[in-house]
């Protein structure tokens, strides 16, 4: 198995408006939001290999900083089994997440860094809620 390109990066932020503006200054555009703006999805707009940044507003029990890095794969379900066979701790089975429009599998990487396999299958619910 070989990891694909970075699909998205999820960051926990304490000021979602300021973080959104910072990424807009860096060339990202807002693609949509969820939970009344508590989650914001940004994209670099690349038509071939789009990179998304997901910003999650920090709530109780959350730590600011990196939540996870997601890598693209066409075969999330098969790759999830291979990841488990390698000894990595999966946090859940592979499943379709309608909010993001992706099939995902999240696991703990080195030093418990959140890693994820992701495949964009359909339009995400966040796309219905532009900021």
C-alpha positions in Angstrom: 0.0 0.0 0.0 1.1 3.5 -0.8 -0.5 6.7 0.6 -2.0 9.0 -2.0 -1.9 12.8 -2.1 -3.2 14.8 0.8 -7.0 15.1 0.4 -7.6 17.4 3.4 -6.2 18.6 6.7 -8.5 19.3 9.6 -7.4 21.9 12.2 -9.0 22.7 15.5 -9.1 26.5 15.9 -10.0 28.9 18.7 -11.2 31.7 16.4 -12.8 30.3 13.3 -13.4 33.7 11.7 -9.8 34.7 12.1 -8.5 31.3 10.9 -10.9 31.5 7.8 -9.6 35.0 6.9 -5.9 33.8 7.3 -6.4 30.9 4.9 -8.3 33.2 2.5 -5.2 35.5 2.5 -3.2 32.4 1.6 -5.3 31.8 -1.5 -7.9 29.4 -0.2 -11.6 30.0 -0.9 -14.5 29.0 1.3 -16.3 26.0 -0.1 -19.0 25.7 2.6 -19.8 25.4 6.3 -21.7 23.2 8.8 -23.2 23.7 12.2 -23.9 27.4 11.7 -20.3 28.2 10.8 -18.7 26.1 13.5 -17.0 24.0 10.8 -15.7 25.8 7.7 -14.4 24.0 4.6 -11.8 25.8 2.4 -10.3 24.7 -0.9 -7.3 25.6 -3.0 -9.5 25.2 -6.1 -7.1 22.8 -8.0 -9.3 20.9 -10.4 -7.0 17.8 -10.6 -5.9 17.4 -6.9 -8.0 19.7 -4.8 -6.7 20.3 -1.2 -9.2 21.1 1.4 -8.6 22.7 4.8 -11.4 22.0 7.4 -11.5 24.3 10.3 -13.3 23.1 13.4 -14.1 25.6 16.2 -12.7 24.4 19.5 -15.2 23.3 22.1 -14.8 21.6 25.5 -12.5 18.6 25.4 -10.9 19.7 22.1 -7.3 20.8 21.8 -6.3 23.5 19.3 -4.0 22.4 16.5 -3.9 19.5 14.1 -6.9 17.2 14.2 -5.9 14.9 11.4 -4.3 14.6 7.9 -6.3 12.7 5.3 -4.8 10.9 2.3 -6.7 10.1 -0.8 -7.3 6.5 -1.9 -9.7 4.9 -4.2 -9.9 1.8 -2.0 -10.6 3.0 1.5 -12.2 -0.2 2.7 -9.4 -2.5 1.4 -6.7 -0.1 2.6 -8.3 0.1 6.1 -7.9 -3.6 6.4 -4.3 -3.4 5.3 -3.6 -0.6 7.8 -5.1 -2.7 10.6 -2.9 -5.7 9.5 0.1 -3.4 9.8 -0.7 -2.9 13.5 -2.1 0.7 13.4 -5.0 1.4 15.7 -8.2 2.2 13.8 -10.6 4.5 15.5 -13.6 3.2 13.5 -14.5 1.0 10.5 -14.5 2.6 7.1 -17.8 4.4 6.5 -19.5 7.0 4.3 -19.7 10.4 6.0 -22.5 12.4 4.2 -21.5 15.7 5.8 -18.2 15.6 3.9 -19.3 13.4 1.0 -16.4 11.1 1.7 -15.8 7.5 2.7 -13.3 7.6 5.5 -11.2 5.5 7.8 -9.3 7.2 10.7 -6.4 5.7 12.6 -3.6 6.7 14.9 -0.3 7.3 13.3 3.1 7.8 15.1 2.8 9.6 18.4 -1.0 9.3 18.0 -1.2 11.8 15.2 -4.6 11.5 13.6 -4.4 10.0 10.1 -7.2 9.3 7.7 -7.9 7.6 4.4 -10.5 9.4 2.3 -12.3 9.1 -1.0 -14.7 11.9 -2.1 -17.8 10.0 -3.3 -20.5 12.7 -3.5 -21.3 16.3 -2.9 -20.8 17.1 0.8 -23.6 18.6 2.9 -21.3 21.5 3.7 -21.6 22.6 0.1 -25.2 23.6 0.8 -24.2 26.2 3.4 -21.8 28.9 2.0 -20.6 31.5 4.4 
